[in-house]
Amino acid sequence: MTIPSPQPCHAERFEGAAPVLDPLAEVRSEQDPATDVYLTGPVFLDIIFTGLDSAPVRGTETWARGMGSSPGGIANMATALARLGLRTSLAAAFGDDMYGEYCWESLSRGEGIDLSLSRTVRGWHSPVTVSMAYEGERTMVSHGHEAPPPEEPPECPPPARACVSLLVPGRQEEWIAVAAGRGSRIFADVGWDETGRWDPADLADLEYCEGFLPNAEEAMRYTRTDCPRAAARALAEKVPLAVVTMGEQGAYAVDSSTGESAEVPAIAVEALDPTGAGDVFVAGFVTGTLAGWPLADRLAFAGLTAALSVQEFGGSLSAPGWVEIAAWWQHVRSFDDQSPATLRRYAFLDGILPAASRPWPLRRAVPTLGFRQP
């Protein structure tokens, strides 16, 4: 593969410019909170190896055809939201090492994410994840320690249109109830249950959530079903909106408040690195939800943003912005990369997207440490 030449560390903002499109422009008012989406969680430095033909073999040296570094963890979703034009606030701990400094600069200056509720912890090193992508999957090795608690209790989350949380089995987060009580719309993802219980009762904060977006395996385990669609219908009895991602099969959603359901197939792409694709999907779905789009359009848009992300390095720096999405839409209408059904499914983009200012494919940010801008 060809490694692109050094570019700015962001895809949508150049020299401090604002995002090219505000997806919430038609629904904003003077009474709205300054923050669109609030998130909190750990930020990792991700080191990603791609172009591996197979998993590394013990006792041998394996060379990857591609490699990159970028902020990871909760930074994946924060970056994806910011690149879609949402005013994003992130509360996280950053190490005071060079990794932490790099992640802070990338998110604050590069992506325009509000880090006023974040902190740098003296003497604490940044968590690191090494991710190896091969055969359409990934294997990760991580190292880190939980950040020490702040000297002063953290502030309550700011007023925000929405909050996104990663639910942890058996643990409740007080801020979620506070945010929901203030009127924020809560969307949640969930990780693998290391306990093996897979008991919905362990997800106490689910009661505050408007939307729950697990993958198919997680959804089926929590609902004791053997079908992702049946799992989504079962989860919709616990939350107003259940969305289950099904990998190459697309995604399925059930809105119990309206009785509506929708299914959208996945877009066929050549995947380079799936790191952070789930986070990008959630960001795309939240964006469409806050903008008031129909359920099927939200689902399709989320799948599109995730598909565009897996064609690039890294979880955060692979997230597409409106320029990338517009360029893709212009491209697929000119070539036969996608089926006529796909073109019809994404026709709603005509009323949303800015004019494509650059041809497809686009060069994204270079996900590496050490390059200095001239």
N, C-alpha and C positions, 0 to 999 in steps of 0.2 A: 504494500500500500504506500501511497505517497503522504508524507507528513507535511501539513501545510506550513507555510512560512509564518513567523510571529505576527499575531493580530492582537487587537485590544482584547482585554480579558472579559469581554461581554459581547453579546450579539445584537442587542437592541439599542443600547445607549452609546452614543459616541460623543466624547468631549462634554459629558455632563448633560446631554440632551435628554428630553423627556421621552417616554415610550411613544412609539409611532401611533398607537391606538389605545384609547381608554374604553374597554368593553362595557364599563358601567356608566358611560356618559349619559345615557338616556334615563337612568334611574337615580342619578345623584340629586341631592338637594342640600340646601344650606344647613339643614339640621342633622345631616349624616355625620357619623364619627370620622375622625381623620384617618383612622386605620381601616382598611378593608378586611385584612386577614391577619390574625395573631397566631404565632406558633411558638412553641418552646420545646427544647430537647437537646440532645448532645450533637455537637458538630465534630465530625471526624476529618482527618486528612485522608482522602482516598488515593491509593496508588493502584492503577489498573493496568493489567497486561492483557492484550488482545492478540488475535492471530495465532493462537495455540491450536494445533491440530488435535490434541488430546490432553488429558490430564497429565501433569508432571509425574514422572516415574521415579520411585525412590532410588537414590544412589546415582542419579544422572543429572546432568545440567540441561535445562530446556530453555531455548531461546524463543522469545515472543517477537512477532513481526511488528507489534505496536505497543506503545506504553504511554500512559499519561497520568497526571495528578490533578486533583481538584478538591474543593471542599465537599464533604459528604455528610451522611447522616441526615439530620433535619434540614441541612443546607440544600439538599436536593429539592425538596418541596418548596422551600422559601425562594430559591432562585427561579423555579418554574413559575411560581405565582407572580413574582416581580416581572419576569419577562413577558408575561401576558398582560401587564399593565396594572396589576392590582397593587395598592399601597400596602406593603407587607412589613409587619413588625415581628422581629425575632428576639426572644429572650434565651440566651445560651451562655455557657461558660466557655472561654477561650484560654488555651494555654499561653504562657508568656514566652514560648519558644518561637523559632522562626516559622514553624508550621502554623501556629496560632495566629501570628502576625499576617501570614499570607492569606489564611482563610478570612480573617477580619477584613483585610483590604479588598479581597475579591468580592465579598458580599456587600460591604458598605459602599466603597467607591465604585466598584465595577458594576454592581447590580442595583444600587440605590435602595438596598434593604435597610430599614430603620433598626439600628442596633442599640438604641438608647437604653433599652432594658437589659442589654447583655453586659458581661463583665469579663475582664482579664484577670486570671487567677495567678498570682505570683508563685513561682516554684512548682507549678503543676504543668506537666507536659501534655500535649495534645493527643487524644486518642487517634490511632492509625488503623486503617483497614487496607489490606492488600487483596485485590479482587482479580481473579483469573477467569477470563471468558473463553469458553470453547464449547463446540457442539451445541450452540444455541443456549447454553446455560452458563452459570458462573459458580465459582467456588471462592469463599472468602476466608481470610485469616485476619483477626483483629486483635489489637492490644490497647489497653488503656485502663485507667482507674477512675472511679467516680469522683467528680469534682467535689472538693470540700464545700460545706455549706457557706453561704455568704455571711459576713459579720452582722449585717442587718437583714431582717426578714424581707424577702422580695416583695415588690409592689404587686398589687392585684393586677390582672391583665387589663390593658387599656380598653376603653369602649371600642368595639370593632363590629363590623357587619357579621363576620364569621370567625371561627377559630377551628383549627385542625389539630387533632390530637392522635397520638399513637397509644391505643389502649394496652395496658400491661395486665395480664391475668393476676387477680388477687390484690391489685393496688388501685386505690382511688386517689385522684388528683383534686384537691380542694378548689383549684382555680377553675376547673371545668364547670362546677356548679355555680360559682360566682359569675362566670362569663354568661352562662345560660340565663341566670337570673337577671342579668342586665339586658337581655334581649339578643345576645349574639347567637347566631346559628352555628351549631356544633357539628362538625364532620369528623369522623374517626376511621382510622385504619387499625389494623391489629397485626402483631407479629406472631411468630411460631410459639406455641405454648410448650415450653420446655418441661412442664410438669406432666404433660400427657393427659391432663384431666379433660380439657376441651369442654368446660362447663360454662354455659352462658352466664350463670350466676356469678362467676368470677369477674365478669366485665360490668362492675357496678355502675360505671359512668355511662354505660350505654343508655340509661334512662334519660340522660340529658341531650342525647344526640338526635339531630334531624336526619343525618345520613350516616350509613355504615358501609364501608367499601373494602371488604376482605377479598382475597383471591379464592378460587374455587375450592382448593384443598382445605383452606381454613374454614370456609363457609360450611362445607359438607361435614367436617369434623364437629363443628359447634352445633349443628342441627341434626346430626346422626342420620344424614340422608346420603344417597349415592348419586345425586344429580345436582349440578350447580343451579339449575333453574328451580328445582324443588327447594334447595337451600335458600335461595333468594326469597322465595315466597314465605318460607318459615321465618326468616329473619325480619321480613316486613311486618310480622305480627308483634315484633319487639321495638322496631324503629319506624318512623314514617317512610323512610326511603332506604331501601336495601339495594346495593349495587355489587354484583359479583363479577370479577374479571376472570376470563377463561382462557387466557393465553392466546394461542393461534386461532381459537374459536370465537374470539371477540369478547363481548361483555353482555350481561343481562341485568335489567333493573326492574324493580317493582316499587311503585309509589302507592302505599296503602292509604294515603290520605285522599287520593283521587280514584283508586282502583286501576290505575293505568300501569301497563308494563311495556317494556321495549327491549329489543335485542338488536345488536349491531355487530356484523362480522368484523374480524380484524383485517387490517390493510396488509397486503403482502409486501414485505420489505426484506432486504438483505441485512440481517442484524450483525452489528459489529460488537456491541457491548450492551447487555440488558440492564446494567447497573442503574438503579434509580427509576426504571420505567414505571413502576407502580406509583412512585411519588409524583411523577409527571402526569400520570393518568388522573390521580386525585386532584391535582392542581387544575387540570383542564376541566374536570367535572364541576369543581367548586366555582370556577370562573363562569361557566355557562349557567349554573344554578343562580348565582348572584345577579347575573344579567337577565334572568327571567326567560331563558330559552326553553322550548319544548323538551321533554325528557329524551326523546330519541336523538335530537340534535346535540344535547349535552353529552350523551353517551358516545355518539360518533366523534365529537370534537375531542373528548378525552382520549379515545382510542387513537385518533390521528396524532395528537401531541406525543403520546407514548411511542407510537411507531416511528415518528421522526427522530425521537431521542435515541433509540437503540441503534441508529445508523452512525452515531458519533461516540467519541470517547467520553467516559465519565458520567456520573449521575447528575451533577449540577450543571456543569458546563455543556452538557449535551441537550439541555432543555431548549426547545424551540421558542422563538418569539414570533411576533406577527409577520415580520419580514420573511422568515423561513416558511411559515405557513402559506403566505401569499405566493411565494415563489413555487412551492410545491403544487398549489392549486392551478397556477398558470401552466406548469409543466404537464400535469396529468391531463389537462384538456387539450394539449397539443400532441401528445404521444399516446401509445396504446399500452402504457404501463399498468393501467387499472381497467376493470370491467365497466361496461356501461352502467351497471347497477351501482357501482361505487360512485360514479360521476353524479348519478341522480341523488344518491344519499347525501352527498356533500354540496349540493346546489345551494343550500342555505348560506354557504360561505360568501356567495356573491353579494349579499346584503350587509356583510360584516367587514370583510377584509379591505385593507388599503391596497392601492395598486402595487404590484410587484415591482420593486425598484432595482432588483438584481436577479440575474438568471439562476435557475437551479442547475446543479447543486451549489450550495453556498458553503464557503469556508466559515467555520465557527471559531470560537476562541481556542487558543493553543493551551491545552491543559497540562502545564508543566511549571516547575519552579525555576526561578533564576533569571529569566529573560528580563531585561530592563528596557523601558521605553526610551527612545532617543530624546 
